[in-house]
Amino acid sequence: MPRSPISRVLDYIQFPSTPQSLVQAQRLFHGRGHAYTGLHHITIDWLPPVILITLYAPEPHQVVETLADALRVHLPSCESIQLQHRYETSGPVELIRGRAIQQLEILEGNLHFHIQLGKNRNTGLFLDMRNGRQWVQQHSQSRRVLNLFAYTCGFSVAAIAGGARSVLNIDMSSAALNTGRRNHQLNHHPLEQVSFEKLHIFKSFGRLKRRGPFDLLICDPPTFQRGSVNSERDYPKILRRLDQFMAPEAHLLLCLNAPELGREFLLEHMAQLAPHYRFVEDIPPPSVYREAEGKGLNTLYFKKG
């Protein structure tokens, strides 16, 4: 391999080794947290049977091919190695080894999800929220759940699997919600307990009030989405209206992936706008998401009363 920092990636990966772990979708290497010198521009995901290498800055093709061959040695069940160029506007995906696979069903814990490679910049499931989905599955029994910025409804799938009474998924993308419906169907969930509504959240608080009250809120907005969401500006709009649609003993799972804001943004605004909710704990991402600067995903659990 030509001299390149990514030749050291293999030194840091703990490859899945048991039959149970080999079938699980997971991040293998996370350089984006700046915990590995010279490797902040690369991530590697195992989406059985696909290895997805993502670059946020260019690397010589020979370097990537050599890395791909080394990865395949450790994951012999791999059928496809693909490379996403996230430094390009559309985030195109290129086939490096094996056969072209664009749509597949992955397993996370005991839950199934549909993902798609090469169509959008994101696959359809954020692997760093694995522990958050597990938490929701463990805390949804008999609860009425409101899932804001639902995307492809990963939290909703976890909630119904955990025995939720009902889930209302709100998102502005009908395509994402359609994938969410498909995710529930993959898990053989009763769809009469799940609602999917394409709404502009900040214009729909009255509708949420009429549909409530809810026992569990999951709020996972994009950091910034032109024309619709700016977390710094818009998150407080939700927090100050919690009592309009949440039940007296409600639980909140508030998520924020905005390096410039951090967890203090949520703690300070909750103390100011919803002081009757107490902070209970952080739900950290999987350990592979090492962060040297504390600027990664924040997931905070609050409880009313």
C-alpha positions in Angstrom: 0.0 0.0 0.0 1.4 3.5 -0.8 2.2 5.5 2.2 -1.1 6.8 3.6 -2.5 7.2 7.1 -5.4 4.9 6.3 -3.0 2.0 6.2 -3.2 2.2 10.0 -7.0 1.8 10.1 -6.8 -2.0 10.5 -4.8 -1.5 13.7 -7.9 0.0 15.4 -10.7 -2.3 14.2 -12.1 -5.0 16.4 -13.8 -7.2 13.8 -16.9 -9.1 14.7 -15.9 -12.7 15.4 -19.0 -14.7 16.6 -21.8 -15.8 14.3 -24.2 -13.5 16.2 -22.0 -10.4 15.8 -21.2 -11.1 12.2 -24.8 -10.7 11.1 -25.2 -7.4 12.9 -25.0 -4.0 11.1 -22.3 -1.9 12.8 -19.6 0.7 12.4 -16.2 -0.8 12.3 -14.1 2.4 12.3 -15.0 6.0 13.1 -12.4 8.5 12.3 -14.8 11.5 12.3 -14.3 12.0 16.1 -10.6 13.0 15.5 -9.5 10.3 18.0 -7.0 8.9 15.4 -4.4 11.2 14.0 -4.7 11.7 10.3 -7.9 9.5 10.0 -10.7 12.0 10.6 -11.8 11.7 7.0 -12.7 8.0 7.0 -15.4 5.7 8.4 -16.1 2.0 7.7 -19.4 0.3 8.2 -20.3 -3.4 8.1 -23.8 -3.8 6.6 -23.9 -7.5 6.0 -23.0 -8.5 3.3 -21.6 -5.1 2.4 -18.5 -3.2 3.6 -19.1 0.5 3.1 -16.0 2.7 3.2 -16.8 6.5 3.4 -14.3 9.1 2.6 -14.7 12.8 3.5 -11.6 13.7 1.6 -10.0 12.1 -1.4 -7.5 9.2 -1.2 -5.6 7.5 -4.1 -7.7 4.7 -5.6 -4.9 2.1 -5.1 -4.8 2.9 -1.4 -8.6 2.3 -1.1 -8.4 -0.9 -3.0 -5.6 -2.3 -0.8 -7.6 -1.4 2.3 -10.7 -3.1 0.8 -8.8 -6.3 0.2 -7.4 -6.3 3.7 -10.9 -5.8 5.1 -12.3 -8.6 3.1 -9.8 -11.0 4.7 -11.4 -10.3 8.1 -15.0 -10.5 6.8 -15.0 -13.5 4.4 -18.8 -13.4 4.2 -18.5 -10.0 2.5 -20.1 -9.9 -1.0 -19.6 -6.3 -1.9 -17.2 -3.5 -0.9 -18.4 0.0 -1.8 -16.8 3.5 -1.5 -18.8 6.6 -0.8 -17.2 10.0 -1.7 -18.9 12.2 0.9 -16.6 15.1 -0.1 -18.6 15.4 -3.3 -21.9 17.1 -3.3 -24.1 14.1 -4.1 -22.0 11.7 -2.1 -21.8 9.1 -4.9 -21.1 5.5 -4.2 -18.6 3.4 -6.2 -18.3 -0.4 -6.3 -14.7 -1.5 -5.4 -15.0 -5.2 -5.0 -17.7 -7.9 -5.5 -21.2 -7.4 -6.8 -23.4 -4.3 -6.9 -25.8 -4.3 -4.0 -28.0 -1.2 -3.6 -30.9 -2.3 -1.5 -30.6 -4.6 1.5 -32.1 -5.6 4.8 -29.9 -5.2 7.8 -30.2 -6.5 11.4 -29.6 -4.4 14.5 -30.3 -6.3 17.7 -33.5 -8.1 16.9 -34.8 -5.4 14.6 -34.8 -5.3 10.8 -34.3 -2.2 8.6 -34.3 -1.5 4.9 -31.3 0.6 3.7 -30.3 1.8 0.3 -26.8 2.6 -1.0 -26.0 5.1 -3.7 -29.3 6.9 -4.0 -28.9 9.4 -1.1 -26.0 10.7 0.9 -27.4 8.7 3.9 -28.3 5.0 3.9 -31.5 5.3 5.8 -30.3 4.3 9.3 -27.9 6.2 11.5 -25.8 3.5 13.2 -24.6 5.9 15.9 -28.1 5.9 17.4 -28.1 2.1 18.0 -28.1 2.6 21.8 -30.8 5.2 21.6 -33.1 2.7 19.7 -32.3 0.0 22.3 -33.2 2.5 25.1 -36.5 3.2 23.4 -37.3 -0.5 23.0 -36.7 -0.9 26.7 -38.8 2.1 27.8 -41.8 2.0 25.5 -44.1 -0.6 27.1 -47.7 0.6 27.0 -46.7 4.2 26.2 -48.0 6.6 23.6 -45.0 7.7 21.6 -44.4 10.9 19.6 -41.5 10.6 17.2 -40.5 14.0 15.8 -38.2 14.2 12.7 -38.9 10.5 12.3 -36.9 10.0 9.1 -37.2 6.3 8.3 -38.9 5.6 11.7 -36.1 3.6 13.4 -37.2 4.8 16.8 -40.8 3.9 15.9 -39.7 0.3 15.0 -37.9 0.1 18.4 -40.9 1.5 20.3 -43.4 -1.0 18.8 -41.0 -3.8 19.4 -40.9 -2.7 23.0 -44.6 -2.8 23.4 -45.7 0.8 22.8 -49.4 1.4 22.7 -49.0 3.7 19.7 -46.5 5.7 17.8 -47.1 8.9 15.8 -44.2 9.6 13.3 -43.8 13.2 12.0 -41.5 14.1 9.2 -41.5 16.4 6.1 -40.4 13.6 3.8 -43.0 11.3 2.4 -40.3 9.1 1.0 -38.6 8.7 4.4 -42.0 7.9 6.0 -42.7 5.3 3.3 -39.4 3.6 4.1 -40.5 3.8 7.8 -43.7 1.9 6.9 -41.6 -0.7 5.1 -39.4 -1.0 8.2 -42.4 -1.8 10.3 -43.6 -4.3 7.8 -40.2 -6.0 7.8 -40.6 -6.5 11.5 -44.2 -7.8 11.1 -45.6 -5.0 13.3 -49.3 -4.2 13.4 -49.6 -0.9 11.4 -52.9 0.0 13.1 -50.7 1.1 16.1 -48.5 3.3 13.9 -49.3 6.6 12.2 -47.2 8.4 9.6 -47.8 12.1 9.0 -46.0 14.4 6.6 -46.1 17.7 8.5 -44.0 20.8 9.0 -43.5 20.4 12.8 -43.2 24.1 13.6 -46.5 24.8 11.9 -48.3 21.8 13.5 -48.2 22.3 17.3 -52.0 22.6 17.4 -52.3 19.3 15.6 -49.9 17.6 18.1 -52.0 19.0 21.0 -55.1 17.4 19.5 -53.4 14.1 19.0 -51.9 14.0 22.4 -51.1 13.6 25.2 -48.0 11.5 24.7 -46.1 9.6 27.3 -42.7 9.5 25.4 -41.2 12.1 23.1 -38.3 11.3 20.8 -36.9 14.4 19.1 -34.0 13.9 16.7 -33.8 16.9 14.4 -31.2 17.4 11.7 -28.7 20.0 12.7 -29.5 22.2 9.7 -31.8 21.6 6.7 -32.2 24.5 4.4 -35.7 26.0 4.4 -37.0 23.7 7.2 -34.8 23.2 10.3 -32.1 25.0 12.2 -31.6 23.3 15.5 -30.1 26.3 17.2 -33.1 28.4 16.3 -35.9 25.8 16.3 -35.2 23.3 19.1 -36.3 25.8 21.8 -39.7 26.2 20.0 -40.4 22.6 20.8 -39.2 22.6 24.3 -41.3 25.6 25.4 -44.4 23.9 24.1 -43.9 20.5 25.7 -46.9 20.9 28.1 -49.2 21.3 25.2 -48.9 17.7 24.0 -47.0 15.7 26.7 -48.7 13.7 29.5 -48.1 14.7 33.2 -45.4 12.0 33.8 -43.8 12.2 30.4 -40.4 11.0 29.3 -38.2 12.8 26.8 -35.4 11.5 24.6 -33.7 14.6 23.2 -31.1 14.1 20.5 -28.6 16.6 19.1 -25.7 16.1 16.7 -24.4 19.7 16.4 -20.8 20.0 17.3 -21.0 23.8 17.7 -23.9 23.5 20.3 -23.2 20.3 22.4 -25.2 18.8 25.3 -25.1 22.1 27.3 -27.4 23.6 24.7 -30.1 21.1 25.6 -29.5 21.3 29.3 -29.6 25.1 29.4 -32.7 25.4 27.3 -34.5 22.7 29.3 -33.7 24.4 32.5 -35.0 27.7 31.1 -38.0 26.5 29.1 -39.1 23.3 30.8 -37.7 23.4 34.4 -40.2 20.8 35.6 -38.4 18.1 33.6 -35.3 16.7 35.3 -32.3 15.4 33.5 -31.8 11.7 34.2 -28.9 10.4 32.1 -27.0 10.5 28.9 -27.5 7.7 26.4 -24.0 7.4 24.8 -23.4 6.0 21.3 -21.6 2.7 20.8 -18.0 2.7 22.0 -16.6 2.7 18.4 -17.7 6.3 18.1 -14.7 7.7 19.9 -14.7 11.5 20.2 -11.5 13.4 21.1 -13.2 16.8 21.3 -16.6 15.9 22.8 -18.4 17.1 19.7 -20.3 14.0 18.7 -23.9 12.8 19.1 -25.7 13.8 22.3 -28.8 11.9 23.5 -30.3 13.0 26.8 -33.1 11.5 28.8 -35.4 13.7 30.8 -38.4 12.8 33.0 -41.2 15.1 34.1 -41.7 15.5 37.8 
